[in-house]
């Protein structure tokens, strides 16, 4: 499905480092220790996952991350000002029924988790990979593309602005096959209001 992506998005994805792979959801449901009215509360299923690149996952600083499915289609694009592990975090977890603390922290992403659960329920073979471009790498990659988005690289002293600009640019091109889990900043959402 990558060949159906906008060429610049495909190039960004090919240049990104695969950092996490989620290979299924199972186990007892868990909740976060936040008020029940908080959308992050849950209950959620536990992820089977693997950290593919610990150094990138732990690296501080602004980054752009891209989530792909088993079909290589781009599901979600996001940014972090502080590093990938701050958005794809290991959260303290409580058993959804007993509220007892679980022995292991649980991988979680507030905007993606309900979509991951939905796709896993529909396809037992669903898999997801989280790819990352740190701000410096993103700026260097932008300098190589033949697209007006490359001009964001001129802001090379402000990596946070560059990452936010690229996220917005991708979201403005969102469709059923591109960043379909993004809803906050997409042009299609604004058009449907």
FENRAVEN-V517156 format. One line per field, one symbol per residue. ss: DSSP state (@ for helix, = for strand, . for the rest). psi: psi as a letter, one per 40 degrees, with the letter a starting at -180 (. if undefined). A space follows every 50 residues. Layout:
# FENRAVEN-V517156
ss->???
psi->???
This chain:
# FENRAVEN-V517156
ss->.@@@..@@@@@@@@@.===============..........========= =..@@@@@....=======....=======...@@@..===..==..... =....===....@@@@@@@@@@.....=======@@@@@@@@.....@@@ @@@@@...@@@@@@@@@@@@@...=..=........@@@@@@.
psi->edeeihddddddddeihhdihhfiiaaiiiiigiidehdedaiiiiihih hdgddddehiiiihihhiadeeihdihiihdeideedgihihiihddeei hidiihhihdddddddddddddheehiihhihhiddddddddeeigided edeefeegdddddddddddddeeiadehfeehddeiddddde.
